[in-house]
């Protein structure tokens, strides 16, 4: 996914996306579809009822969300100036007050009433502890519209629809959009974005093939496969074939596998942008809403699935249609996605830290204190970034830990003596730059700390081998698989990660901060803290 994000980022900056949103603002949008109220009844399952083979549950609380076309209209409302919502409600328990209160202020409601019908309600029962859905009950009359009502809607669309730049249709297959309404929408829409859903209420009867003309359609794999009777073939190939035969832009949603956009005879693949999912209800509607806007702008085919996936990822982490997407949420999400390398790096550091051996770090601290108490010397060394870590830690032992104590740590960083290093490297061998210095100083029971990301640096290995032979105690600070120094040392602080930078970060954190803090507390040395406090006060 990182490569994909980098390509999108290189082509579309945050500023570019913000400018696209500004272009959307003047648009007038007509939104057409079924009103659906999503009732979420949260319960505490108690187990099997004693007298019947059914689940018994205790009611906890209920929330009602504006779903269906209401959710789509609210998603769009943050991006455009004006929305006309054309929908169907029932004459029984029409819930019109709730509908009106749930809509954004720039949405104008134009509702038609179906006789002998409730406003559609989908009630889901949710385990309040795990957020798992238990079952669903639907209140719906999906029988065909009476001819008089159908004619009224068609006449309204015929007159009003030409005033709108973009027409967004969600056909849920619940008895609202019939043949006459479809044909009128196709005739009058300047730009038609379409979503034709298959669900448990209409399965097998509501296919995208009912429409002959559109500018964009979004659909999932079942909604693509079923109408063309191609159950087992690759869905991307089916998408391309249907796209080429119709000439229409099509966006296929594939859940955690991302989405595929068919446009101008080619396919564009876009990965899913989240691995966390709270509730998939409404995620497809959010994706459809955003993709419709971007497709209308014709700002780049790559942007349609990317922006759609951004909206879907946000909605997938919202319970039902409790909240809508917005410009602010989309921009914040994209900002985080564009920082994926930072997130990935920090995750790698955190994962590596979580797998470090606390016991070995504690044993390392004990070795340092034992060396200190026995008036022995600590020798530290490394190459490159590891040399910087060695120098830093040596400085902390000499001053940071020792300041104010009568008895001080005796620590020497072998890579700090540049004249000696250069002379040995020039006259003997670079492999000997540390071992030759140890031969001058090392005594039995001294502590030798070799730092190497790979664990295989020849000069580190050679010095550690000599230290073992001389009766010193050895500690390997290493990364990757640990290398040779892990095998030959008495103790290894191993950051098991195949990344040099992460390995060096871990070594710095443990050596110069964690271990230093532990030793300072063990010695009850408050002097350094007092000096720092005076400096920053």
Phi, psi and omega in degrees: 000331183300318180296320179298314181297319180297323178293316178296316182298322180293331184266327184229103178284169176300323179295320178300316182292321177298321178293325176297317178298323178296325178292333180285332190307318183285352188296145170253125186237134171255131182241129186232131176166180183283137168283129177227128175260122180265109177263124178252109179261110182271127185229163175249103181300132182257344182120193181286134176297147186289329186256349182221151179281059181227163178278133175257136183217148177263126179291134179251301179196171183224143173231144180240129182242148177279105183251194181060223182291338176297318180296318180298315179299317180293323176300317183287336191297334181284345190251339185233163186280325190217133179228131171255120181259117179251117187213176182237132174236170180263163177272350176253127180048059186289343177055032185297324178300314179296317181302311183295319181290336184277348185270146175297157188293338181266016178254122177263120184273129173231096186255145173249149187249129179261129183288152176054038183220149169272157163294134189299130176234132173243109185259120179250138177258126190240133170294113187293339182275314184261350184063024176275140175280134181265309174194173185227144174236132181247136175250106192203146167237102184258022175291158183301152176295148170294149185301323181297315180293318179301316180295320179299316180293316180300317180296321178298313180296321180301321183276319192266326188300324180299347181278358188244142182288320187227134176245124182246120184240127171248107180263100182275356180069033183253022173097006180270302188271109179256187184301315182296320180292319178302311183297322180292320177300313180298325182288320192258341184288130175288319176218119186249118172255131194228139171227117181246110190264142165257130180215180185296337181276335185235010189311125179091354186236354184232092186245156179295340180290352174291342180254142183251342187214126176197164179261334177207140171225140172246141181202156177266183187294318178296320180293337175275315188289313190301312183296333182258002175056048178233081191287320192252354182285163178300126186295328179294322178292321177299315180302313181296319180296314180294319179300315181293327182283332182258334184075011183261149175286133185224134179242115181263123179263136186231028177062232183292347177273002176090217182213163179228129182249126177255119181205139177054039174077011180224165180251140176238121183263137180226125182287159172296146187251013174212148174252354179259137181223124177263318181197124182279346179299125179092346181294319179295323178294321178294316178300314180299317181300312182291317180299324179298316180295315183291322178296322179299320182289338182054047186267002182139126184299326181297333186285335183296304179291327180296308181294322176299316179294326176299312180296318179297321180295320177297312184293329180293345179250022173240137178291115179057222177254039183296326179228159178254158171287162180208169177302317183296317180293318180296314181297319179295319180296314180296322177303318178290320178298319180293343177263025187299327179295322177294313180299316180299318181295313180296323177298320179295318177298313182297317180296320179293317178301319183294339180260003178290149178279109178296325180298319180290324177295319177296319179295324177297316178299319179296321178297318178298315180292323177296317178297319178297311183294332181267011179057036178260173185251145178253128177246130184230142180197158178189175179248148175058233179298327177293329175295320178296320177297316179299315180297317180299312183293321178299317177299321179294322179291319183290317183248307188302318180269326190272340188305130177087351179270146176291323178256128186248158171289141175254105185226138180229129175262111186290338180273004178272341182274083187297316179301317180295317179303312184292321180295315180295316181298321183284318188268333183242279180190147176297333179294344185255007189296335180261319183296323180294326177289320179299326180298335179282328193241327198295134175238163178302139178071005167294165181249126181245123182243113178255130183246123180208123179301314181281333185082004185237011179300125188301319182291330176288314180301314183296319179292321180293321178297318178297317181299319178298317180294329183275001178086014176276167175261138187238140177232128177260127172252110192217166177233203181047231180269003178101328178065194185290325184294334176295322183284329188262349183274161177288330181213141180235130169260101192249117172266098187281087180207137180272058183207115185297317182295316179297318178303314180294323177298317180297316180299318178298313183300314185285311184292306191272348183237300184297305183295319178302316182295319180297314181297317180302318179289322179299324180272000180053044182263106179260000185297317183296317179299322179294321178296315179298318182298319179294325183290323185264352183280000000 
